[in-house]
């Protein structure tokens, strides 16, 4: 199945714009010129600063050489997009240098940068030979560097981009000194105004892509060049800015600007035309023919030019005017424009339509399709002004329909169906979870692959993102960051955050939101580092489930605000701080967005939950039988997904072989190891106080409850003690087992097929293996369609590096530990410390205490900045204390290699799909699982117990070796050994 075209954005046309970018610049300058540039300010830093200030991507890199000889040598080694030469280079005249480049590299842009005034003869020679494309004066103003780069990019993209509808401004000026002064002003204003316009765009991707569609600048130095540009790009022009005097027919003509204005005005009467001149006597002549005049010597030239661009090029608000020019209304966004058009007086409607002002405004917003639809009709084409009005409204309505599905929409500008859009509050990043949901929401809206399933809908839940800038503003206005960074007590941090106030604008928007929605909500972290390609922060931060069922919306708002603040506060808890430190990052780099999602499920008396939730990984680290790693693995649970992500009992199956039973020794064994309780959202206390405890709104329920609710019918079987078998029915008496047989064996709905389709989409989208979280609601009213909700996607960082690790046959007395179930890849040779749970004192009922003791010893090693090998029993990190040792990240932050071992009756499967396991993988830690059922796997506990103890608690020991251990893990074969020291 070809899925290469599944992700086509609503704005895919913008991807074809700005194909040529200046990424590599070669600067050729004498040591003296280089010194001057460095003294005025580092060139690279100035360019970098300008790009950051203007939110531009692809910051160019500058390489410098001192001579033409070095330049040609460099150009053989690397491709440069722009050659920038100073007026003085030691071994060649710059004209000759430019000529040699043009001969050797035809079409290569060459500009000259000078801080000295060039004489007329040299300027004339440069223009005639065309060996230098343009000359610019360096006066210490760093915006000239941005203008040079953007000008060169415009030249390279002009023809292709204008064919796509991109607009242009024609600038006519023959003085390098003059255009070096005002080109930066024009470019800066265009960038500023374009940034403003795209901030009104409907989503983040839309904004970034629309920056590519900014107006280009056409720079002409003669009358003939200007006429040629006008003839070729007349339908793309926003306006003309021209000097008064410049060459015409080979001679300087002091009235060339006026002549050009008359010619253009004859052909396009309403095209804005501005004449710039330092000679004030020219003002009367140009205003007499209805064009604008700007005094170059005006002390407020920048402001005047900025105002002119805003008022004449469609930037800023649309100003609705009467025939006499008086303003009667204004619109800053298309929503407002539509509302005003509906009631606009006919006089004003016809005034703007005749001048093509409507299409100009849409063009400035890069809505080229709307602009073209309005521009290609004339007022005379309509029988009445009302018919014209209806046509314009129809064009706008088609615009909204076109962008509706699969698009992230700003909350304040939303005209979208919330069921099809992810709404965004505030500005900044969507964060990891937000990006993943938005991206996959877009894919789902455009693919038809799931339409083949009858009575099943694959979708994302209604979602709202509070962007990362709100987090930064919250910290700033409440002076929280410094306190949170140095405070260790999580209760103190949480209380300070709860006492703080969110920005008023966001609070008001959330008040509107909470008044519109009445379903339960999950308030989840969505940090900018979370779910990243290289380092996912899975489950490190808090998530809160809200019943959102109180009659008073102010109480529901209060609960929501507290949940948001507590998610914010969790950024500064010990686990994230240590996780980030291990990842060689700084906590200051972390910025938190919030994902508010509809919780999937149905009301079942006093609880709310879905029939099933799960985590699916496209790569299976522990394939059995004829499974292959690329077939993937799925962990399923009845009810909310907390059981899966917290590493509790869950059902596992391979989507390629959904009918294959789990690898249990017997039916009785499956009864013991399968899920015997489930999580649901409690609805009994609508006024519940949201506290630091993320489980304060959750309840645990028995399988009897699920059977009474009718949900166990979709996932349950019965254990027959007489036959030691599982019967896939609930019509007989006996202990119930969550087996998912109705779905996986008898095809209640095609869960495995849907997951396989998602694996293909996800792998293609991320270019790597992925992990998805999902929930399924099977309505008790079977006439309603089954809903598969896609909740989250993240890249699965497997750690399968290219390094090949060879495992030799070692004598058993040399081996501390051997496993054929490993994760990771590589050799660890710097571990001197071992923390292990004492097998002689281990007590399955004391696992919470054991976890605390491991945390104490971890703190001791944290203070010494030492890593260690951790050995424990059952699932490390499980929230179920009977399945293993409940640990959080701050309690094992210094561990480099982890060993999970069976112990007597404690034979839990590895916690695949849990957040704990996912982060272990992402940090490139080593992992070995030791199963008693496999005779070749073992830990030499007697050797460990014989080592001298550095520190000891009731259940845990810390030992320190004189020589480091050697840990070898073969990620390709999932084999691993830990060798003892000599």
HUQUIGI-V751285 format. One record per residue. RES is the residue in one small letter. PHI is phi in whole degrees, -180 to 180 (* if undefined). OMEGA is omega in whole degrees, -180 to 180 (none if undefined). D_FIRST is the distance of its C-alpha to the first C-alpha in whole Angstrom. Layout:
res:phi:omega:d_first
RES:PHI:OMEGA:D_FIRST
RES:PHI:OMEGA:D_FIRST
This chain:
res:phi:omega:d_first
x:*:-179:0
x:-88:180:4
x:-114:-174:6
x:-64:-177:9
x:-108:-178:11
x:-65:-178:11
x:-100:172:14
x:-120:-176:17
x:-71:175:20
x:-64:-174:23
x:-119:-173:25
x:-61:178:22
x:-60:-180:25
x:-67:180:27
x:-62:-178:25
x:-82:-178:26
x:-88:177:30
x:52:-180:32
x:-68:178:30
x:-91:178:33
x:-124:172:34
x:-88:180:37
x:-107:-178:36
x:-125:179:39
x:-118:174:43
x:-106:179:45
x:-101:179:49
x:-109:-176:52
x:-151:175:55
x:-70:177:58
x:-56:-180:59
x:-67:179:62
x:-60:178:59
x:-62:179:57
x:-63:179:59
x:-61:180:60
x:-62:180:56
x:-67:179:56
x:-67:178:59
x:-69:-179:58
x:139:-175:55
x:-59:-174:52
x:-59:-178:50
x:-62:-179:47
x:-67:180:48
x:-66:178:49
x:-63:-179:45
x:-61:179:43
x:-63:179:46
x:-63:-180:45
x:-66:178:41
x:-65:-178:41
x:-61:-177:44
x:-102:177:42
x:55:-179:38
x:-95:179:37
x:-97:173:34
x:56:179:34
x:-66:-176:38
x:-69:175:39
x:-109:-179:41
x:-109:172:44
x:-114:-177:46
x:-121:172:49
x:-130:-173:51
x:-101:-175:55
x:-148:177:55
x:-65:179:54
x:-59:178:54
x:-64:-179:52
x:-63:-179:49
x:-66:176:48
x:-65:178:48
x:-63:-176:46
x:-69:174:44
x:-75:-176:43
x:-89:-174:41
x:-144:177:39
x:-87:177:38
x:-112:-178:40
x:-88:-177:39
x:-148:173:43
x:-105:-180:46
x:-117:-179:49
x:-112:173:52
x:-83:-177:55
x:-68:179:58
x:-120:167:60
x:-132:-160:58
x:-71:-171:61
x:-115:-179:60
x:-164:173:59
x:-63:-177:60
x:-60:177:57
x:-67:178:57
x:-64:178:57
x:-60:178:54
x:-62:180:52
x:-63:-180:53
x:-62:179:52
x:-66:-179:48
x:-62:179:48
x:-73:-177:48
x:-83:-178:46
x:-128:-178:43
x:-55:178:43
x:86:-179:42
x:-70:-180:42
x:-67:178:44
x:-130:176:47
x:-123:178:49
x:-109:177:53
x:-114:-178:54
x:-140:175:58
x:-111:174:60
x:-107:177:63
x:-73:180:64
x:-86:180:63
x:-74:-174:66
x:-60:-177:66
x:-63:179:66
x:-66:178:63
x:-60:-179:61
x:-63:-179:62
x:-64:180:61
x:-63:-179:58
x:-65:-177:57
x:-72:-178:58
x:-80:-180:56
x:57:177:53
x:-82:175:52
x:-116:-176:52
x:-70:179:49
x:-156:176:51
x:-112:178:54
x:-131:179:54
x:-98:177:57
x:-98:-180:56
x:-118:-178:59
x:93:179:57
x:-83:-173:55
x:-69:179:51
x:-69:177:50
x:-65:180:50
x:-66:176:48
x:-63:-179:45
x:-63:179:46
x:-62:-177:46
x:-64:-179:43
x:-66:178:42
x:-64:180:44
x:-65:177:42
x:-64:179:39
x:-60:178:40
x:-60:-177:41
x:-72:-175:38
x:-110:-169:35
x:-53:-172:38
x:-65:-177:37
x:-69:-178:33
x:-70:180:33
x:-67:175:36
x:-64:179:34
x:-86:177:32
x:105:-180:35
x:-63:-176:36
x:-88:-178:40
x:-145:174:43
x:-117:179:46
x:-89:178:49
x:-114:-179:51
x:-118:-178:54
x:-162:-177:56
x:-101:-179:58
x:-94:177:59
x:-57:179:57
x:-63:-177:59
x:-67:-177:59
x:-71:174:55
x:-69:178:55
x:-81:-172:56
x:-101:175:54
x:-58:176:51
x:-58:179:50
x:-64:-178:52
x:-65:-180:49
x:-62:-180:46
x:-61:180:47
x:-66:178:48
x:-62:180:44
x:-63:-179:42
x:-65:-178:44
x:-70:178:44
x:-65:177:40
x:-60:178:40
x:-64:-178:42
x:-64:-177:40
x:-74:173:36
x:-67:175:38
x:-89:179:38
x:-67:-171:34
x:-86:178:32
x:-162:-174:30
x:-65:179:30
x:-61:178:27
x:-55:-178:29
x:-65:-177:32
x:-62:-179:31
x:-70:-178:29
x:-70:174:32
x:-60:179:34
x:-68:-175:33
x:-94:178:34
x:-63:179:38
x:-61:175:40
x:-89:175:41
x:-115:176:45
x:-102:-177:46
x:-106:178:49
x:-111:-180:52
x:-112:180:55
x:-134:177:57
x:-59:-177:57
x:-66:177:55
x:-62:-179:52
x:-63:180:52
x:-65:179:53
x:-63:177:50
x:-60:-179:47
x:-61:-179:49
x:-63:-175:48
x:-81:-172:45
x:-122:-175:43
x:-58:-177:46
x:-82:179:43
x:-106:-171:41
x:-79:170:45
x:-83:-180:46
x:173:-179:49
x:-127:173:52
x:-123:-170:54
x:-132:167:56
x:-71:178:59
x:-87:-177:63
x:-115:177:64
x:-166:-174:62
x:-63:172:62
x:-142:-177:62
x:55:175:63
x:82:-179:63
x:-124:177:66
x:-67:-178:66
x:-116:-177:66
x:-67:-180:67
x:-115:-176:66
x:-59:-180:62
x:-63:179:61
x:-67:178:63
x:-64:179:62
x:-65:-180:58
x:-62:-180:58
x:-63:-180:60
x:-62:-177:58
x:-69:-179:55
x:-64:177:56
x:-65:-177:57
x:-91:178:54
x:-132:-173:52
x:-58:-173:55
x:-97:178:53
x:-71:-180:51
x:-60:-179:53
x:-134:-180:55
x:-120:174:57
x:-102:175:59
x:-107:179:60
x:-156:175:64
x:-90:-180:66
x:-103:-172:69
x:-66:180:70
x:-66:179:72
x:-78:-174:68
x:-63:-178:67
x:-63:-178:70
x:-65:-177:68
x:-78:-179:65
x:-69:179:65
x:-67:178:67
x:-109:173:64
x:80:175:62
x:-117:-174:60
x:-90:-178:60
x:-129:177:62
x:-133:178:61
x:-79:-179:64
x:-63:-177:63
x:-92:-179:66
x:-64:178:65
x:-66:179:65
x:-111:-177:62
x:-59:-179:60
x:-58:-180:57
x:-64:-179:57
x:-64:179:58
x:-66:178:55
x:-61:180:53
x:-63:180:54
x:-61:-179:54
x:-60:-179:50
x:-64:-174:50
x:-81:-172:52
x:-114:-176:51
x:-109:178:47
x:83:176:46
x:-77:180:45
x:69:-179:47
x:-72:169:47
x:-82:-179:48
x:-99:177:51
x:-80:-174:52
x:-124:169:56
x:-86:179:58
x:-59:-178:60
x:-82:177:62
x:94:-180:60
x:-71:-176:60
x:-85:179:57
x:-115:179:57
x:-167:176:53
x:-144:179:50
x:-134:179:47
x:-100:179:45
x:-132:-173:41
x:-66:177:40
x:-58:-180:40
x:-67:179:44
x:-57:-180:44
x:-63:-178:43
x:-64:-179:45
x:-71:179:48
x:-57:-178:47
x:-61:-174:47
x:-117:-176:51
x:-66:176:52
x:-58:-177:55
x:-58:180:55
x:-56:-179:57
x:-71:179:55
x:-57:-179:51
x:-71:180:53
x:-58:-178:54
x:-75:-179:51
x:-64:-180:49
x:-65:-178:52
x:-94:-178:51
x:60:-180:47
x:-68:-178:47
x:-63:-178:45
x:-66:179:42
x:-62:-179:43
x:-66:178:43
x:-67:178:39
x:-62:-180:39
x:-63:177:40
x:-91:-179:38
x:59:173:35
x:-90:-171:34
x:-66:-179:34
x:-66:176:33
x:-61:-178:35
x:-60:-178:38
x:-68:180:37
x:-63:180:37
x:-79:-176:41
x:-71:-173:42
x:-79:175:41
x:-109:-180:44
x:-116:179:47
x:-55:-178:50
x:-68:179:51
x:-76:-175:48
x:-112:-178:49
x:-73:-178:52
x:-155:176:53
x:-59:-179:52
x:-68:177:50
x:-67:175:48
x:-62:180:47
x:-59:-179:46
x:-63:179:44
x:-66:180:42
x:-62:178:42
x:-63:178:41
x:-63:179:38
x:-60:-179:37
x:-67:179:37
x:-63:177:35
x:-66:176:32
x:-61:-179:32
x:-64:180:32
x:-65:-177:29
x:-63:-174:27
x:-99:-171:27
x:-70:-169:27
x:-81:171:24
x:68:-175:22
x:-120:175:25
x:-79:-174:28
x:-117:173:31
x:-63:-176:35
x:-59:-175:37
x:-72:-178:40
x:-108:-168:38
x:-72:167:36
x:-119:-169:35
x:-93:171:32
x:-71:-175:31
x:-61:-179:31
x:-69:-177:28
x:-111:-174:26
x:-128:169:27
x:-101:-176:28
x:-91:-173:32
x:-119:177:34
x:-113:-179:37
x:79:-178:39
x:-126:-178:38
x:104:-175:36
x:-79:173:33
x:-79:-176:31
x:77:-174:31
x:-62:-179:28
x:-64:180:27
x:-60:178:28
x:-60:-178:26
x:-62:-180:23
x:-66:-180:23
x:-63:-178:24
x:-65:-178:21
x:-73:175:18
x:-60:178:20
x:-65:180:19
x:-63:-178:16
x:-63:-178:16
x:-72:-174:18
x:-111:180:16
x:-92:178:12
x:-108:-173:13
x:-63:-177:10
x:-93:-179:13
x:-72:-180:15
x:-76:-179:14
x:-91:-179:17
x:-71:174:20
x:58:178:23
x:-132:178:21
x:-120:176:21
x:-99:-172:19
x:-156:169:21
x:-102:178:23
x:-69:176:27
x:-58:-171:29
x:-135:179:30
x:-138:-179:33
x:-116:169:33
x:-94:-169:37
x:-74:-168:36
x:-66:-180:38
x:-63:178:40
x:-66:177:42
x:-59:-179:42
x:-64:179:44
x:-66:178:46
x:-59:179:47
x:-63:-174:48
x:-70:-175:50
x:-71:180:52
x:-108:178:53
x:50:-173:54
x:-102:-167:51
x:-64:-177:50
x:-61:178:52
x:-59:-175:54
x:-67:-178:50
x:-72:-176:50
x:-99:-178:53
x:-88:179:53
x:-96:-177:52
x:-72:-176:53
x:-67:179:50
x:-63:179:52
x:-66:179:54
x:-61:-178:51
x:-60:-177:49
x:-68:178:53
x:-63:179:53
x:-68:179:50
x:-65:-179:51
x:-78:-177:54
x:-83:-178:52
x:-110:173:51
x:-74:177:48
x:-52:-174:48
x:-58:-177:49
x:-62:-180:47
x:-69:178:44
x:-59:179:46
x:-66:178:47
x:-67:178:43
x:-67:176:43
x:-63:177:45
x:-63:-178:44
x:-63:-175:40
x:-67:178:42
x:-74:-177:44
x:-94:-174:41
x:-117:-177:39
x:-128:179:40
x:-104:179:37
x:-61:-174:37
x:-127:168:36
x:-104:178:35
x:-108:-169:36
x:-120:174:34
x:-69:175:35
x:-149:-174:32
x:-76:-178:34
x:-70:177:33
x:-92:-175:33
x:-69:179:31
x:60:178:27
x:-73:-178:27
x:-64:-173:25
x:-99:-173:28
x:-147:179:30
x:-67:177:29
x:-102:-172:32
x:-75:173:31
x:71:-179:33
x:-72:-177:36
x:-102:-173:37
x:-81:170:38
x:-130:179:37
x:-123:176:39
x:-105:-177:38
x:-116:177:40
x:-67:177:41
x:50:-175:42
x:-125:177:44
x:-77:-179:48
x:-68:-178:50
x:-88:-179:51
x:-64:179:48
x:-69:177:50
x:-70:177:50
x:-64:177:46
x:-65:179:46
x:-59:179:48
x:-64:-180:46
x:-64:-180:43
x:-62:179:45
x:-65:178:46
x:-62:179:43
x:-62:-180:42
x:-62:-179:45
x:-72:172:44
x:-66:176:41
x:-57:-176:42
x:-64:-177:45
x:-67:175:43
x:-60:-172:42
x:-106:175:45
x:-75:-173:45
x:-65:-178:46
x:-62:177:42
x:-61:-179:41
x:-59:-177:43
x:-77:177:43
x:-61:-180:39
x:-67:178:40
x:-64:178:42
x:-62:-179:41
x:-87:-180:38
x:59:175:40
x:-117:178:40
x:-117:-178:43
x:-62:179:43
x:-65:-179:44
x:-74:-175:40
x:-78:176:39
x:-131:-171:38
x:-111:165:37
x:-99:-179:36
x:-124:175:35
x:-104:176:33
x:-103:-175:34
x:-126:169:32
x:-61:176:32
x:-80:-177:32
x:-82:175:30
x:148:178:32
x:-137:174:35
x:-78:174:39
x:-123:-175:40
x:57:-175:44
x:-103:180:45
x:-139:-180:41
x:-131:180:38
x:-165:175:35
x:-88:176:31
x:-65:180:31
x:-150:174:28
x:-135:-179:27
x:-165:174:25
x:-128:-180:24
x:-119:178:20
x:-113:-177:20
x:-77:176:17
x:-125:-179:19
x:-102:-179:22
x:-75:-177:25
x:-130:179:27
x:-70:176:24
x:-124:177:27
x:53:-179:27
x:-98:171:23
x:-72:173:21
x:-119:-178:20
x:-53:-176:20
x:-73:175:16
x:-72:179:16
x:85:-179:18
x:-149:-179:21
x:-127:173:22
x:-110:-174:26
x:-121:175:27
x:-146:170:30
x:-70:177:32
x:86:-179:33
x:-66:-173:33
x:-78:180:31
x:-56:-179:34
x:-61:-179:34
x:-76:-173:31
x:-71:176:31
x:-92:175:35
x:76:177:34
x:-90:-178:36
x:-63:180:35
x:-150:179:31
x:-96:-179:29
x:-118:176:26
x:-148:178:23
x:-99:-178:20
x:-59:179:17
x:-74:-179:16
x:-136:-173:20
x:-65:-178:21
x:-85:-180:24
x:-71:-180:25
x:-70:175:28
x:-59:-175:29
x:-82:177:32
x:-100:-177:35
x:-69:-177:38
x:-160:177:39
x:-64:178:38
x:-64:178:41
x:-63:179:40
x:-66:176:37
x:-61:-178:39
x:-71:-172:41
x:-98:-180:38
x:-89:-177:36
x:-63:179:36
x:-119:173:39
x:-151:-180:40
x:-144:-178:37
x:-102:173:38
x:-142:178:38
x:-88:-179:40
x:-74:180:43
x:-109:-171:44
x:-77:-177:48
x:-127:-178:49
x:-60:-177:48
x:-97:-175:51
x:-56:178:49
x:-82:180:50
x:-79:-174:47
x:-116:-180:48
x:-64:178:47
x:-73:-177:46
x:-67:180:42
x:-96:-174:42
x:-65:-179:45
x:-104:-175:43
x:-102:175:42
x:-122:174:43
x:-107:-174:42
x:-132:-179:42
x:-84:178:43
x:-68:175:40
x:-60:180:43
x:-64:179:43
x:-62:179:39
x:-69:177:40
x:-67:179:43
x:-75:-179:40
x:87:-178:38
x:-84:-180:35
x:-66:178:35
x:-58:-176:35
x:-87:-172:31
x:-136:-167:31
x:-108:172:34
x:-135:-179:35
x:-128:178:39
x:-88:177:41
x:-101:-178:43
x:-68:-178:46
x:-62:-177:48
x:-103:-173:45
x:49:180:43
x:-135:172:40
x:-101:176:37
x:-104:-174:37
x:-81:179:34
x:-159:174:37
x:-111:-177:39
x:-83:178:42
x:-111:-180:44
x:-84:180:46
x:139:179:45
x:-61:-180:43
x:-87:-179:40
x:-129:176:37
x:-82:-174:34
x:-115:-177:31
x:58:-179:28
x:-60:179:29
x:-57:-179:28
x:-87:-170:25
x:-82:-178:23
x:-98:-171:25
x:-112:168:26
x:68:175:23
x:-54:167:25
x:-158:-169:22
x:-81:-178:18
x:-59:-177:19
x:-62:-179:17
x:-66:179:13
x:-63:-179:14
x:-66:177:15
x:-62:177:12
x:-64:179:10
x:-67:176:12
x:-60:-179:12
x:-64:179:9
x:-61:-177:10
x:-68:179:14
x:-61:180:13
x:-65:-177:11
x:-73:-175:14
x:-98:-178:17
x:71:180:16
x:-157:175:18
x:-68:-173:17
x:-134:173:18
x:-127:178:21
x:-124:171:21
x:-108:-177:23
x:-148:174:23
x:-144:-177:25
x:-127:174:25
x:-112:174:28
x:-105:-174:29
x:-61:175:31
x:-65:171:35
x:-83:-171:35
x:-69:175:32
x:-74:179:32
x:-83:-177:30
x:-77:174:26
x:-74:-179:25
x:-120:173:24
x:-100:-177:22
x:-103:175:23
x:-86:-173:21
x:-100:-171:24
x:-166:174:23
x:-137:175:21
x:-147:175:23
x:-67:180:22
x:-96:-178:22
x:-82:-170:25
x:-85:-178:25
x:77:-179:28
x:-86:-178:26
x:-70:-179:28
x:-75:-179:28
x:-57:-179:32
x:-99:-178:32
x:-106:-179:35
x:-95:177:37
x:-104:179:38
x:-86:173:42
x:-84:-179:43
x:-107:175:46
x:-61:-173:49
x:-60:-179:49
x:-73:176:52
x:-89:-170:50
x:-104:173:47
x:-80:-174:47
x:-151:177:44
x:-139:-178:41
x:-146:172:37
x:-112:174:34
x:-132:-175:32
x:-128:171:32
x:-133:-179:30
x:109:-180:31
x:-162:176:32
x:137:-179:35
x:-121:178:39
x:-109:-174:41
x:-132:-178:45
x:-126:-176:47
x:-100:179:47
x:-105:-172:51
x:-110:178:50
x:-131:169:49
x:-109:179:49
x:-139:176:49
x:-78:-176:50
x:-68:-179:53
x:-65:-179:52
x:-78:-178:55
x:-112:-177:56
x:-58:180:52
x:-132:-177:52
x:-60:179:49
x:-84:-177:51
x:-114:-172:52
x:-65:178:48
x:-66:177:49
x:-65:179:52
x:-61:178:50
x:-61:178:48
x:-64:-180:50
x:-68:175:52
x:-61:179:49
x:-62:179:49
x:-64:180:53
x:-70:176:52
x:-62:179:49
x:-63:179:51
x:-60:180:54
x:-75:176:51
x:-62:179:50
x:-64:180:53
x:-97:-179:54
x:56:-180:50
x:-118:175:49
x:-92:-177:46
x:-153:172:46
x:-98:180:45
x:-112:176:44
x:-124:179:44
x:-147:-175:44
x:-115:179:44
x:72:-180:41
x:-83:175:38
x:-78:-179:40
x:93:178:39
x:-69:176:38
x:-83:177:40
x:-92:-175:41
x:-66:180:44
x:-90:177:44
x:-98:-178:41
x:167:-174:42
x:-103:179:44
x:-67:-179:43
x:-132:171:43
x:-112:-171:42
x:-62:-179:41
x:-65:-179:44
x:-86:178:45
x:-134:-172:43
x:-62:-178:43
x:-97:-180:45
x:-68:178:43
x:-111:177:41
x:-135:-177:40
x:-123:176:39
x:-121:173:40
x:-106:-177:39
x:-125:170:41
x:-67:177:42
x:-151:180:46
x:56:-180:47
x:-80:178:46
x:-85:-177:43
x:-130:-178:40
x:-74:175:38
x:-70:176:34
x:-58:-173:33
x:-84:178:32
x:-63:179:28
x:90:179:27
x:-77:177:30
x:-62:-180:31
x:-58:-178:34
x:-66:-177:32
x:-64:-180:29
x:-73:174:32
x:-58:179:33
x:-67:-173:30
x:-66:179:30
x:-85:178:34
x:60:175:33
x:-77:175:35
x:-88:-178:36
x:-140:176:35
x:-132:178:36
x:-113:-177:36
x:-113:-179:39
x:-107:176:39
x:-65:-178:42
x:-74:-179:40
x:-107:-175:39
x:-66:-178:42
x:-81:-180:41
x:-100:-178:41
x:-164:168:44
x:-128:178:46
x:-85:-177:49
x:-65:-178:51
x:-65:178:54
x:-64:178:54
x:-61:-177:53
x:-66:-180:56
x:-84:-179:58
x:-80:178:57
x:-64:-175:60
x:-88:175:59
x:-86:177:59
x:-146:-177:58
x:-147:173:58
x:-115:-178:57
x:-62:-172:58
x:-125:-172:54
x:-133:177:53
x:-122:171:54
x:-118:178:54
x:-121:180:55
x:-126:-177:55
x:-98:176:55
x:-81:177:57
x:-120:-177:54
x:-74:171:50
x:-70:170:48
x:-118:179:45
x:-112:179:41
x:-121:179:39
x:-128:177:35
x:-96:-177:32
x:-68:-180:29
x:-78:-178:27
x:-103:-179:29
x:56:178:30
x:-114:179:34
x:-155:175:37
x:-137:170:40
x:-120:-176:43
x:-95:178:46
x:-70:174:50
x:-78:-180:52
x:-72:none:55
